[in-house]
Amino acid sequence: MTADNYVLGGTAGVLTASDSEGMYPLYTDPPTAYMDYMASFAQAFIASKYPDEVPGTDYAFFPFPTIDADNAGSLTVGADIVTMVKDTPNARAFMSYLAGAKAQEAWIRLGGFTSVNRSVSPDAYGDPVARAIAAHLAGAKVTRFGAGDLMPAAVQGAWWQAMLELVADPGQLDSKLESLTSMAAAAAPSQ
């Protein structure tokens, strides 16, 4: 991120651009960026700001390249998780409905959502990019949540702050890792 001409706007750009703003340079005339490393929900940003762009023609996606052949077909994902806080027959029925194809397809039509329900037809996705993302997820050999989604809230907040500080000053890596490791150990449930 700190190398000249690798990241649009350099360190300051990384520290100040929101997820959605990171997409916009792809669509300037001429483009000032040609790729943005972003999750599949970025398609909603594109559709909102640039409704005339055609998915599959004007933009697409590609999976992160495999670094280690032993891990080919593995995906790191993030997700919103629905949680039942009181176990009642009505709550169970509602949870079943939310996990079902009908509710999942309703979310898909809103955009920026990929279902994990394998009974959802690929035809439920309104464009070729969303269908390709869903097929990529469905075909994964291994799917794991990214570390950021698995951390306790206090550790997650500190982790995000540490990432910003490391972008500004990569020389802090060892001290940031030590601090985060201590915080994670303190937040871990006792055995």
Residue pairs with C-beta under 8 A, 6 or more apart in sequence:
1 7
1 10
1 11
1 14
1 167
2 10
2 11
2 167
2 170
4 10
7 13
7 14
8 25
8 32
8 33
9 16
9 17
11 167
11 168
14 167
15 164
15 167
15 168
19 38
19 42
19 45
20 42
20 45
20 48
20 49
22 36
22 38
23 36
23 38
23 42
23 45
23 46
23 49
24 49
25 31
25 32
25 33
25 36
26 33
26 34
26 35
26 36
26 59
27 46
27 49
27 50
27 53
36 42
37 64
39 78
40 61
40 112
40 114
40 130
40 133
41 112
41 113
43 55
43 59
43 61
43 111
43 112
43 129
43 130
43 133
44 111
44 112
46 53
46 59
47 53
47 55
47 111
50 58
53 59
55 127
55 128
55 129
55 130
56 127
56 128
56 129
56 132
59 129
60 129
60 132
61 129
61 132
61 133
63 75
63 136
66 72
71 142
72 141
73 139
73 140
73 141
73 142
74 140
74 141
74 142
74 143
74 144
75 136
75 137
75 140
75 142
75 143
75 144
76 144
76 145
76 146
77 137
77 143
77 144
77 145
77 146
78 145
78 146
78 148
78 149
79 116
79 145
79 149
82 95
82 98
82 99
84 91
84 92
84 95
85 91
97 103
99 117
100 117
101 115
101 117
101 119
101 120
101 121
104 115
104 117
104 120
104 124
105 115
105 120
105 121
105 124
107 113
107 115
108 114
108 115
108 120
108 124
108 125
108 126
108 130
109 124
109 126
111 126
111 130
114 130
114 133
114 134
114 137
115 124
115 134
116 137
118 138
120 134
122 131
122 134
122 135
125 131
125 134
137 143
147 159
148 156
148 159
148 160
151 159
151 184
152 184
152 187
152 188
154 183
154 187
155 180
155 183
155 184
155 187
158 179
158 180
158 183
159 180
162 176
162 179
162 180
165 172
165 176
166 172
166 173
166 176
